[in-house]
């Protein structure tokens, strides 16, 4: 029986989420740690202030193959 390998990722921001997705796709077990309750790192809706506006189109920061939009 083959043993699966487990990888820990510290930080659930955009880089941590991409690393987790790639490792999961490659068959690793992934444990994702972040000090915040919500995913997204500095782009988390809990950390952003109410009137935050960015200079980039909304779709630029989306990862269409990670979340199904629900």
C-alpha positions as CSV (number, residue, x, y, z in Angstrom):
1,X,0.0,0.0,0.0
2,X,1.4,3.4,-1.0
3,X,1.7,6.1,1.6
4,X,0.3,9.5,0.8
5,X,2.5,12.5,1.5
6,X,1.2,15.3,3.6
7,X,2.3,18.9,3.0
8,X,1.6,21.9,5.3
9,X,1.2,25.3,3.8
10,X,1.4,28.4,6.0
11,X,-0.8,31.2,4.7
12,X,-4.1,31.0,2.9
13,X,-3.6,34.0,0.6
14,X,-3.5,33.8,-3.1
15,X,0.0,32.1,-3.2
16,X,-0.9,29.6,-0.5
17,X,-4.2,28.7,-2.3
18,X,-2.5,28.1,-5.6
19,X,0.2,25.9,-4.0
20,X,-2.6,23.9,-2.3
21,X,-4.5,23.4,-5.5
22,X,-1.4,22.3,-7.4
23,X,-0.4,19.9,-4.6
24,X,-3.9,18.4,-4.3
25,X,-4.0,17.9,-8.1
26,X,-0.7,16.0,-7.8
27,X,-2.1,13.7,-5.2
28,X,-0.7,15.2,-1.9
29,X,-2.7,15.6,1.3
30,X,-2.6,19.3,2.1
31,X,-3.1,21.1,5.4
32,X,-3.5,24.8,5.1
33,X,-2.8,27.1,8.0
34,X,-3.7,30.8,8.4
35,X,-4.2,33.0,11.4
36,X,-7.4,34.5,9.9
37,X,-10.7,32.6,9.8
38,X,-11.3,33.5,6.2
39,X,-9.3,32.6,3.1
40,X,-7.7,35.3,1.0
41,X,-4.8,36.7,2.9
42,X,-4.7,40.5,2.6
43,X,-7.6,40.3,0.1
44,X,-10.0,38.7,2.6
45,X,-13.3,40.6,2.9
46,X,-12.8,40.8,6.7
47,X,-9.5,42.7,6.4
48,X,-10.6,45.0,3.6
49,X,-12.2,48.3,4.7
50,X,-15.8,49.1,3.5
51,X,-14.9,51.6,0.8
52,X,-12.0,49.7,-0.7
53,X,-11.6,50.3,-4.5
54,X,-8.8,48.8,-6.6
55,X,-7.4,50.0,-9.9
56,X,-7.7,46.6,-11.5
57,X,-10.7,44.8,-13.1
58,X,-12.5,42.4,-10.8
59,X,-11.8,39.3,-12.9
60,X,-8.1,39.8,-12.9
61,X,-7.7,38.3,-9.5
62,X,-10.0,35.3,-10.1
63,X,-8.9,31.7,-10.3
64,X,-11.7,30.0,-12.3
65,X,-10.5,26.5,-11.8
66,X,-10.5,26.7,-7.9
67,X,-13.9,27.8,-7.0
68,X,-17.2,27.2,-8.8
69,X,-18.5,30.7,-8.0
70,X,-21.1,29.7,-5.4
